[in-house]
Amino acid sequence: MGAWAVYIAPMKPLTSISFLPHALSPAPQAVDELDDVDWPQPLAKKDGGWNPAPLEWLFGGFLLCMAIAALPLLGIRWTMPEAMRLGAALADTVVFALPVVVPLPFLFFGCAAALILQPRSRTPAAFAAFATALTIGLAAVHALLG
C-alpha cells in the first residue's frame, strides 16, 4: 500500500473521561441503565424575548407613508411660496407622492382598528408612531390651507 496507507484503529466505546481525576470520572453504565435514569426536567422558559405585538408593522408603515406624502407639502411652502399659490408645485407633489397617498386611509383605519380591538398592540412605540404620523399629517393640512 505504500506510504499513503492509513491505519484505522478499531472503535471502542468511551467509558471514561481521561482528563478528569479518577475520583471524578463517571462510572460506566450499560445502555439499558441509562434509559431508567430519572433525568432532571428543564425549567420552563419565561417569555423574556422580544415578542412583537400583532399588527405592529402597521404603525411604522403609516408613519413612513405619511412622512413621504406630507413632508414635501410642508417644504413647498417655504421653498417656493409663489408656486404654492399657483398650485403647480402642489400638483407635482401629489403626483409624485400618489403611490404613497393611496394606502394612507387604509393604514390609518388599520392602525385605529388595531388600537381599538387588540389590547396587545397598545404599546408605547405604537402610540408614538401613530401620534407622530398624525402630527405630520395635520401639519401638511395646515400648510395646504395656509
PEVEN-V847193 format. One record per residue. N is the residue number from 1. RES is the residue in three letters. D_CENTER is the distance of its C-alpha to the mean C-alpha in Angstrom with 1 decimal. Layout:
{{N/RES/D_CENTER} {N/RES/D_CENTER}}
This chain:
{{1/MET/60.1} {2/GLY/60.4} {3/ALA/58.2} {4/TRP/55.0} {5/ALA/55.4} {6/VAL/52.8} {7/TYR/53.7} {8/ILE/51.3} {9/ALA/52.2} {10/PRO/52.1} {11/MET/49.0} {12/LYS/49.6} {13/PRO/47.2} {14/LEU/45.9} {15/THR/47.8} {16/SER/47.4} {17/ILE/45.2} {18/SER/47.6} {19/PHE/46.0} {20/LEU/46.3} {21/PRO/49.6} {22/HIS/51.7} {23/ALA/51.2} {24/LEU/47.4} {25/SER/47.2} {26/PRO/46.2} {27/ALA/49.0} {28/PRO/48.8} {29/GLN/48.2} {30/ALA/48.8} {31/VAL/46.0} {32/ASP/47.2} {33/GLU/47.1} {34/LEU/43.4} {35/ASP/42.7} {36/ASP/44.5} {37/VAL/42.7} {38/ASP/40.5} {39/TRP/37.3} {40/PRO/35.2} {41/GLN/32.3} {42/PRO/28.9} {43/LEU/27.5} {44/ALA/24.9} {45/LYS/21.4} {46/LYS/20.0} {47/ASP/16.5} {48/GLY/15.7} {49/GLY/12.4} {50/TRP/9.0} {51/ASN/9.0} {52/PRO/6.9} {53/ALA/9.8} {54/PRO/11.1} {55/LEU/10.9} {56/GLU/8.5} {57/TRP/7.8} {58/LEU/11.6} {59/PHE/12.0} {60/GLY/10.3} {61/GLY/12.2} {62/PHE/15.2} {63/LEU/15.3} {64/LEU/15.1} {65/CYS/17.7} {66/MET/19.8} {67/ALA/19.9} {68/ILE/20.9} {69/ALA/23.5} {70/ALA/24.9} {71/LEU/25.1} {72/PRO/27.8} {73/LEU/29.8} {74/LEU/29.7} {75/GLY/30.8} {76/ILE/33.6} {77/ARG/35.6} {78/TRP/36.1} {79/THR/36.3} {80/MET/38.6} {81/PRO/40.3} {82/GLU/43.1} {83/ALA/40.9} {84/MET/38.9} {85/ARG/42.2} {86/LEU/43.0} {87/GLY/39.8} {88/ALA/39.4} {89/ALA/36.4} {90/LEU/34.9} {91/ALA/35.4} {92/ASP/33.9} {93/THR/30.8} {94/VAL/30.3} {95/VAL/31.0} {96/PHE/28.5} {97/ALA/25.8} {98/LEU/26.7} {99/PRO/23.8} {100/VAL/21.5} {101/VAL/24.0} {102/VAL/24.3} {103/PRO/20.9} {104/LEU/21.1} {105/PRO/23.1} {106/PHE/21.0} {107/LEU/17.8} {108/PHE/19.9} {109/PHE/21.3} {110/GLY/18.1} {111/CYS/16.7} {112/ALA/20.1} {113/ALA/20.3} {114/ALA/17.0} {115/LEU/18.3} {116/ILE/21.7} {117/LEU/21.2} {118/GLN/18.3} {119/PRO/18.7} {120/ARG/15.4} {121/SER/13.7} {122/ARG/16.1} {123/THR/14.0} {124/PRO/15.2} {125/ALA/12.2} {126/ALA/12.7} {127/PHE/16.4} {128/ALA/16.2} {129/ALA/14.4} {130/PHE/16.8} {131/ALA/19.8} {132/THR/19.2} {133/ALA/19.0} {134/LEU/22.1} {135/THR/23.8} {136/ILE/23.4} {137/GLY/24.7} {138/LEU/27.6} {139/ALA/28.5} {140/ALA/28.6} {141/VAL/30.9} {142/HIS/33.0} {143/ALA/33.4} {144/LEU/34.5} {145/LEU/37.0} {146/GLY/38.3}}
